[in-house]
Amino acid sequence: MARWSVRHPWWVLATALMLGALLALAAAGSPARLSNGGYIANGTEATHAEKILKDRFDAGIPDLVLHVRADAPVTDPAVDRAGRELARKAAEQPGVRRVLSYWTVGDSRLLSRDRHAALVTVDLAGGEHVAARRAAALVPRLTGRHGPLRVTATGPAWVMAQATEVSGRELLQAELVGAPLAVLVLLFAFGSLTAALLPAAVGGLAVAGTFAVLRLLTAVMPVSAFASNITTALGFGLAIDYGLFVVTRYREEVTTGIGTAEAIARTMRTAGRTVMYSAATVVICLSTLLLFPLGFLRSLAVAGMSVVALAAATTALVLPALLSVIGTRIDRGDLFAPLRRPRRDGHVSLWHRAARVATARPVPVGGLAALFLVTLALPFAHVRFGVADERVLPARVESHATASRIEREFDLPWNRTLAVVLTDVDAVNQQEQLDAYARRVSALPSVGEVSTAGGVYARGRLTAGPTVGSLLYITRGATWLAVTSSGSPSGDERLVEELRALPAPGPHLVSGRPARLLDTENAILHALPWAAAIVVGSVLLLLFLFTGSVLIPFKAVLMGALSLSASFGVMVHVFQDGHLRGLFGNFTVTGELDTSMPVLIFGAAFALSVDYELFLISRIQEEYRISGDHRASVVAGIARTGRTVTVAAAILAAALFPLVASDIVLLKLFGCGLALAVLVDATVVRGVLVPAFMRLTGHANWWAPRPLAALHRRLSPDRWHRSGDGGVEGVPGPRDTSLTPVTSSAPRPGHLPPRPPR
């Protein structure tokens, strides 16, 4: 691909420019087509029960909850008329299936303790994505002043609508802040404006292509609004990383005095080859998110895979064409030349010194680094998981503020109420069985009260008879119970398990927010071993094909697990326990982490860890083949790539900075967790742990059993390359057909292949 791009640079650049413009036009309006939600596992008992409640009872968790407050009591005639008029107006809106209010059903649970506020619940037609769009159009008509009433809104549909609005606004801020910040890091690393803009161009093309892919995906599947924010940060950072590694290697090759075409060929044969392996690794890691039954993760998986594939393709095709046009002028435009001090002869870089210390004293240095990472990981031992709700938004946002107000003023914990659906029990014909079952349920220690078609039960006895509202629990051949918890929220999941285990008059299903959470956790735990096995197995195979080593792939998995554990521990310490909030901006401490975030960060951070491993190991192996001196090759490899890997991590962190500063806790959590993981991996792991480990394992790093070594030579897709580059200027043409092995088990000292010409 590089040879072809070098032969036709202007054609490639013109095509890339036209394609980029078309992709930008195709992507226009894509944020408006994105939706929110997808944090609940599909196909579970809870979602099945909710479908029955909606289809047969017109019941379930309301999509909208209106908080209505007046200066006078809600029973005041003027307030009563205004409340009934508000409920009637809401029921007449398009897309509304049912409206319940205190004024229409007389349920005391919909009345506040001070009797000056009441609730109106609104059920909307369609799934959660359709409901969110309808809520965005409906809520402005129903909230605000309505005579003596002051109305605000909350509920899942309005939370989704407001989260989509906030994330869209922050996406623009991310583009205005993240991209210039990444370019500044590149300028600081390269010094040259020309060299800095090349990786930025790769990132811009990759992100434009991804937005076009997102626009197409919205036609066939729901795509999370957060996909645009996350893929912009991840894709832009990763694409710049690829461009950075290639441009850095090209500058190094050019300084040897060879021609531009040969420098490009050597660059793509080394750094370019590593980029392809890295892209394959990242795509495989992200593809495992498709195993989880959460729409949020699946949409992010497709978006992330798209941006990585586009970044790799742009690096392989467009970047060589740009380099061939720029040639030796790549260092022009050094903005920091007046400020830079000349480097003294014999200057030794920080990474060179760190590698020498780590390889000289591998046990104490590596042990301290491992102890530091384990200490950071300790808080993850008491992690608690939850599902995203209104608390992911700032406390000032209406849906969050209204939900907090309802929790303070009302006895009804509407987001903790469980529904037990009896699919084959008739509330009229089987009244005695239903009464006995409701008494057993209400006698459970953590149950406050149970509402059924026959009345309200508490502590094992009937406390109130049926009312007009009791008709909500009746349909032909089926009924359901509303169970209110009286214990701590942390015990709600245990209550779900007790209700599912308690004998009932017939088949029964349990739903509600705690049941959703429990089923989602179980679905993730069920898919997690398969996803981890695929990720680890794929990484082991790819690294074996890349290096021909047995030990290095296992070392890469171990180091990635250490850096990830440290990142997860900090996430728990900050976002679950609420420490160090001042460093990350104000946010609501929920006492739990969203269930999907660790899975997403695991896929992305582990892939990036292997990405840095590939760039580091490729250079160490290259040095080892030349010298045969194991320690010297480790030190030289880290000295040559350490700064580049650190800059790559800093660029990705800069691209993630707008997410860390986000008002949405989910985006803040992802940005902080991933940025910390890559920075720790690029410094502590790559700079200290890797050289210490490789020093201890010595020449065994490059060893493979004879059968595996033979298998590597047969399976490695790039085990051979032509010594000529097929007619590229400065390189012998296609008539030179001699073959040279480029990957194998490392040769023994004294049996080394000749050093390639420089």
N, C-alpha and C positions, 0 to 999 in steps of 0.2 A: 504493500500500500504506500509506503514511504517513497519507494522508487518511482511509482506512478505519479504521485503528487509532485515530486521534484521535476519530473519531465513536463508536467502540465500545470505549473503553479498558478498562472493567471486564470486559467479555466476553472481550477478548483476554487480559487478565491472568489471569482465572480459567481459561481454556482452557490457557494456558501453564503455570500451576501444576499443573493436573491432568495435562497431558501430561508435564511434568517428573517427576512422581511415578511415572507409568506407565513412563516410560523408565528411571528408576532401578530399579524393580522388575524390568523386563525385563533390565537389565544385571547384576542380581545373579547372582553365580556365573560371570560371563563369564571372569575371569582363570583359573579352574580349567579352562576348556575350551580355552584357548590352548595352543599348543605351541611348540617351538623348532625350529631348523633352517631349511632353505630357502636356505642360502648357496651351494649348488652348482647350477650351471646344469643344466637338464634337457635331454634329447635329444641329448647329446654322445656322442662315442666312449667316453669313460671310463664314463659311466653305463650305456651299452649293454653294455659289457664286464662291468661289475659285475652286471648283470642275468643275463647268461649264466653267470657264475661262481656266482651264487646258485641259479639254476634247474637247472643241469646238473651242478654240482660240489659244491653246498652249501659254497661257499668264498667268499672275498672278505675285505674289511676287517671284523674282528670288531666286533660291537656293544658287547660288554663284554670287558674284560681284567681278570682278577683277579690281583692280586699276592699270592702266598702265601709267607710267611717263617716259618721255624722256627729254634729254637736249635741243633738238630742238623742234619746234612746231610739233604737231601731223600731220599737213598737209605736212610736209617735206617729199619728196619722199622716203627717206630711212626709216623714221619712219612709213610712210603709208604702205610700203611693209611689214615691220616687224609686224605692227598691224594686217593687213589682214592675215598674216601667223599664228599669234597667235590665231586669231579667227577660222581659218580653222583647226588648230591642236586641239583646244578645241572641235570643233564640231565632230571630228573623234574619240574622246575617247568613250569607251564603257559606256553605261548608260546615255549619254547626249542626251536630246531631242531637244534642240534648243539653239543657241548662237546668241546674238545680240551685235553689237558693233557700235561705232561711225563711223568706217570706212566702215561698210556694210549698215547701214540704214541712216546715215547722220543726225541723231537727235542731234540738238545742245544742248539738255539737258544732253547728254552724254559727253559733252566737258567741261573741267574746265575753270574757269574764265581767267587764264593766258594762255590757249590754249596749255599747255605743258603736259596735262594729259587727259586721256579718260577712259571710263568705258566699260567693256565687261561683259554682263550678261549671266549666264549659267543656264538653266533649266535642272534638272535631273529627270530621270524616277523613279517611286516608291514613297512611302510615306516618311514622315520625317525621320524615323529611317533608311530606306534603303538609302535615300539621304545622310544622315550623314556618313554612311559607305563608300559610293561611293566618297564623298568629301574627306575623309581621304586618299583615294588612288589617287585621281585625282589632288588635289591642289599641292602636291610636284612636279608634272610634269609640271605644268603651271606657277608656281611662280619662282621668282629669276630673273636672267639676261637672256634676249632673245635678243641678238644683242644690239641695242641702247635702248631697253626697260628694265625698272625695274618694276616687277610685284609683287603685294601683293594681298591677298584675304580676303574677308569677306563674309557675308551672313548667313542666318539661318543654312544651312547645315554645313558650316565650323565652326560656333560657337558651334554647337552641338558636332562636332567631337573633337574640342579642349577642350571643357568642359569635355567630356568623358575621354580624355587623362589626363587632370589635376586632375580630381577626382580619377582616378585609381592610379596615383602617390601619391596623398595625402592619399589614403586608406592604403597604405603600411606604410606611416609615422604615421598614426593614430594607426595602430596595434603596431608599435614599440615604440610609446610614450604613448598612452592612457592606454594600458594594464599594463605596469610597473608602471605608475603613480597611477592607481587604486589600485594595489597591495601595493604600498607604503602607501596609505591612510589606507588600511586594516591593514597593519603592525603597523601603528601608533595607530589605534583604538584598535587592539587586543593585540599588543605586541608580540604575539606568531606567529612564521612563520607557524606552522602547522595549527593554526586556520585561518590565513589569506589566505592560499592556498585553503582551502575548498570552500569558495564562488567563488574564481577565477576559480576553476575547473568547477563549475556550469556554469559560464559565458562562458568559452571556449567551452564547449559542446553545449550550446545553440547557439552560433554564428556559429560554424561549421555546425550545423544542418540547420541554416537559409540560409547559402550560398548554401547548397545542394538544399534547396527548391527554391532559386532564380534561380539556374541552370535549374531546372525542369520548372519553370514558364516561362523562356525565350522561351521555345518551344511552348507555347500556347498564350502568350501575351507579348507585349513590356514591358520591365522592365527598369526603369530609372537607369542610372549609379549612381545617388545619393542614390539609395536605399541601396547599399552596405555600403556607408559611414554612413548613418543615422541609419540603422538597427544595424550596428556594435556597434556604440556608445550607442544607446538606449537599444539594447538587452544585451550588455555586462554589462552596468550599472544597468539595471533592474534585470538581473539574479544574479549579485553580491549582489544587495539589498536583494533579497529573501534569498540567502545563508547567508547573514549577520544576518538577523532577526532570522533565524532558529538556526544558530550556537551560537548567543548571548543567546538565550533562553536555549539552551542545556547546555551551560557553567553554566548558573544560576541554572539549575536543578541539575547538577552534584555536585555543591557545597553543596547541602543539604545532600549528603551522600547516596543517593539511587543508585541502580544499573544502569548500562549503558542502558539496554533494557528499563527499566521503564522511565529513563530520556528521551530517544528518543520518547517513546510513549506519554509522557506528552508534550514534545516539539511539536510534530506533531499535537497533539490534540488542541494546543493553537496557536502557531506561524504558524504551517503548515496549519491549518484551515484558518488562516488569509491570508496566501499566496494564497490559492485557490480562496478565494473571491477577492483578489487583482487582480489575473490573469484574472478572469472572467470580472472584471470591465475594465481593460486595453483593453482586446480583444473587448469588446462591444464598448468602446469609439473609438478604431481604426477602427472597422468595419464600422462606419458611414462615413468614408472617401470614401467608395464604392458608396455612394449616389451622389458624385460629378462627373460630366462628364469630368474629367481630368485624362488622363492616368498616369500622374506623381503621383497624389494622390492615385489612385487605386493600382498601383504597390507597393507604400509604405505601403498601408493598408494591403495588403496580406503579405508582408515581415514582417511588424511589428507584425501582429497577429501570424505569424509562430514563431517568436523568443520568444514571450511571452509564447505561449503554450509550446514550448520546454523548456523554463526556468522553468516553473511550474512543468512540468513532471520530469525534472532532479532533482529539489528540492524535489519532493515527493518520487522518487524512488532511485536515486543514492546517494543523500546526507545522508539519514538514513543508507545506507550500509557503507559509508565512516565513519560515526560517530561510528557505531558499531565496526568497525575494529580498529579505533584509540582509542576509549574508553576514559579513564581518562588521556591519554597522549596528550590531545588536547592543553595544555598550554606549551608544550615543544618548545624549540627554541625561547625563548624570547630574541630578539636582543637588546632591549632597557632596559633590566634589570639594567645594570650598571648606566644608566642615569636617571632612574625613582626614584623619591623621595618617600619614604614610606608614605602612606596615614595615616593621624592622625585619632585617634578614634573620632567618632562624626563628621567626615568630611561631609559637606553638598555640594552637587554638584551645579554648576551654574544653571542648569535647575530646580533644587529643589527651589533655591532662587527666580528664575524668576517666577515660578508657584505660590509661596507664595505671592509675590508682586502683581501679576495679580489678584489672587483671593481675596486678602485683599482690593484692590482698583480697582475693575473691571471697573468702569465707566471712571475715568481719564486715567488709563493705556490703556484700550481697545480703548478708544476714540482717544488717541494719535497714537496708532498703525494704526487704521483705517484711520486717517487723513494722515498719512505718505503714505499709499498705494494709497489713492485717489490722493494725490499730484503727485505721480509717474505716475498715469494713465492719468493725464490731457492732455498730448500731443496727446493721441490717438484721441482726439476730432477733430483734423484737418488731420487725416490720408488720404492719397491718394494712390490708388492702380494702379499697372501696370503689364505688362507681361515680363517675363525674356527675355533678349536679350543679345547682346554682352557685355553689361556693367556689367554683373555678373562676367566676367573674369577680371583679372588684366589689367591695361592700357597698359602694355608692351606686352601682347599677341597679335599675329598678327591680328586676327579677330577684336579685339577691337580697336587696333591702326589704322587699315585701315578704319574702319567705321568712326572714328573721323576725319581722314584725308579727307575722301569724304565729310563729313559734312562741313568742313572748305573750301574746294576748289570748290565745285559744287553748282549750284543753285537748282539742282533736289533733293528734300527731298524724296529719294526713299523709305524710311521706313515710310513716312507719306502720301503717295499717296493713294487715295481711288479709287476703281473701282466700277462703277455703271453698272450692267449688265442688259440690256433690252432683255429679253429672247424671245419676240415675235415681235420685231421691225426689219424690214429689212432696212439696211442702204441705199440701192439703191432705193427701191420702196417707202419708207416712208421718203425721204430725208427732206421734209419740216417739218414734225413733229419732226424729230431728230434735225433739225436746231433750231426750236423754243425751244425745251427742253434744248439744250445745252446753249442757250442764257439765259434762266431762271436760270440754275444752275450757270453759270459764274457770274450772277448778285448778288448772295448771298454775304453778306459782308465778310465772312471769306474764300472765294474761290479766289485763285490766278489766275489759268487758267484751262481750260478744253480742253482736246485733244480728238477728235473724228475722225470718218472716213471722215468727211467733213472738217476737219482742226482744228485750235486752236482758242479758244474763251477766252475773258477776259472782264470783266466789262460789260457784256451783249451784246457784239458785236464780230463779226468774225475778228480776227487779223492776221491770216495766213491761206492760203489755204492748200489743201491736198498735201502730199508728199508721197514718197515711204513707209515711216513708217506708214502712215495712213492705209495701208492694214492690219495692225495688229488688227484693230478694226472691221474687216468685216468677216462675215461668213454667210452661207445661213440661212435666217430667224431670225437672231439675231445680236446684236452689243453691244458694251460697251463703256463707257466713262472713261477716266483717269482724276480724279479731284485732283488738287494740292491745298493744304491749304496754306493760306497766313498769318493766325493768329498765336497766341501762341499755342504751343503743348497742353496746358491744355484745349483748346477749340476744339480739334479734335473730341472728343466724341460727343459734341453738334452738330458739323457739320454732323456727321453720322446720328443723329436723324433727322436733318433738311432734309437731302437728302432722307431718308426713308419716311418722311412725305410729300415731295414735289410731286405733281401730275406728272405722266410721261405718255408717249404715250401708255404704256402697263405695264404689270407686271415688277417690277424691284427689284433687289437685290443689296445690298451694301456690299463690302468686303474691305480688306486692314487691316493693323496692328491696327489702331484705332478701326475699326469695330470688329476685333477679341477681342480686349481688352474689349470693351463695352459688347459684347455678353458673354464673359467669366465671367465678373463681374455679369451680370444678371443671368447667370446659377448658379453661386455660391450662390447668394442671394436667388434664388428660392429654392435651396436645403438646405440652411443653417437652416431655421426654423425646417424642418423635422429632420435634423441631431441633432440639439440642443434638440429637444423634445425627441428623442430616447435616447440620452446620459443622459439627466436629469432624464427622466422616469426610465431608467435602473438603474441609480445610486440610485435613491430613493428606488426602489424595493429591490436592493441588500443590501443596508444598513439597510432597514427595516427587511429583513430576517436575517441579521447578528446581529442586536442589539435588535430587537423588539420594537424600539422606533420610534415615529412619528417625534419628533423635530430634532433629530440628523441628519437624512438624509437631511433635509432642511438646517440645519446649515452647513453641508459639502458642499452643492452646493453653498451657499452664500460665504463661505470662499474660495472655489476654484475660484469663479468668481472674488473675490477681488485680489487674487494673480495673476490671469491671466491678469486682467486689468492693474495692475502695470507693468507686463512684457511687454505688448503691448505698453504702454506709453513710456517705455524706448526704445523699438525698433524704434518707430517713432522718438524720440528725437535724436537717434544716426544714424540710417541708412537712414531715410528720410530727416531729417533736417541737418545731418552732424556734430552734436556736439560730443565731446569726441572721435574723430577718433583716437587720439593717443593711447587710451587704447585698441583699438581693431584692430590695424593695418591699413595700408592704403587701401582704397577701393574707388570706384567711387560712389559719392553721386548722385543718380538719381532723388531725389525729390519725390520718391514714394516707396512703398513696393510691392514686388511680391504678386500677388493675392492669390496664393496657400499657402504661408508660414503661415499666421495667422491661416488658417484652420488646417494645419498640427500641428502647435504648440498647438492650442486649444485641439485637440484630445489627444496629448501626455501629455501635462502639466496637463490638467484636470484629466486624468486618474492617473497620479502620485500624484496629490493632494489628490484624494480619497484613493490612496494606503497608503499614510502616515496617513490619517485620520483613516483608518482601524486598523493599528498597534497601534495607540495611543488610540483609543476608546476601542479596545479590552482589553487593559491593565487597563484602567480606570474602565471599567465595571467589570472586574475580581476583582479589589480591592473593588469596591462598593458592590459586592455580599458578600464579606467576612466581611466588616466592617459596611456597611450601612451609613457611614459618607460621605456625598457628597463631601464637600470641601477636606477632607483628601484623598479621593480616586482620585480626580482630581490631587492634588499635587503629590501623590505617583505615579500615572500613568505616569505623565509627567516626574517626576524624574527618573523613571525606563526606559522610552523609548526615552526621549528627546535626549540623547547623541547618541543613536542608529539611530534615524531618521536623526539627523544632519550628522552623518557619512555616512549614506546612500545617502543623498543629496550631500555630498562632493564627494563621489565615482562617482555618476552620473555626477557631474560637471567635475570631472577629466577625465571621459570617453568622455565627450563632448569637452574637451579642444582642441583636435586637430581640431575640426570643427570650434571653435572660431578663431583659428590661420590659418584657411584655406585661400587660395587665391581666392576662389569662394565665391561671396557675399551671394549666397543662403545658402551655408553650414555655413558660418559665422553667418548669420542671425538666422538660426535654432539653432545652438549651443549656441549662446548668449541668445536668447529668452528663450529656454528651461532651460538652466542652471540657469538663473536669476529667472525664475518662481519657480523652485524646491528649490533653496536656500532661496528665500523669504518665500516660503510656510513652509519650515522646521524650520525657525527661527522666523520671525515676527508672522506668522499665528499660527503655532503649539505652539510656546513658550509663546505668549502673548495673541493673540486674542481668541484662543480656550479656555484657562482656564478662561479668563475674561467672555466670553459668557456663559460658562457652570456654572460659579459661579452665574451669574445674573439669569439664568433660573432654577437653583436649581434642585430639584427632578423631575421637569417636563421633564428633559432630558430623563428619563427612563419610561415616561408614554405613554400609548397607550389606546385609547378607548376600552372598553370591546370587541366589535365585532372584532376590528383589532387585539387585543391581542389573541383572539381565532383563528383568521385567521392565525396569525403568528405561533401559535403552530401547526397548521395543515400544513402550507406551508413550514416552515423552513426545508431545506433538512438535517440539522444536529441538529435537536432539541433534539435527543436522542442519547445517546451513552452507550455502556455497561460499567459497572463499572470495569469489567475485560478487558484485552486486548487480549483475545483469545489465551492464551498459550505462550505469550512472557515471557521470563525469568524474574522472580521477580514480575509478575502480575498474579492474579487468572486466571484460564483457562476458556474455553468456557462453563463449566457447571454452572458458576455464571451468571445467566441471569437477574439479577436485573437491572432495567433501571433507569437512573437519568437524569432529564432535565438539559440541559446545556445552553439553551438560552430561555429567556422569558422576560416579563416586569420585571424590577428590583423589588425585594421584598421590602416590607416596613421594616424599622428598627424594630427589635424585632420579625420579622418573616423571618429570614434569614436561608438559608440552611447551614448545617455545613460546616466548612472549609475543603477542601479535604486534605487527609494526605500528609505531605511533607516528 
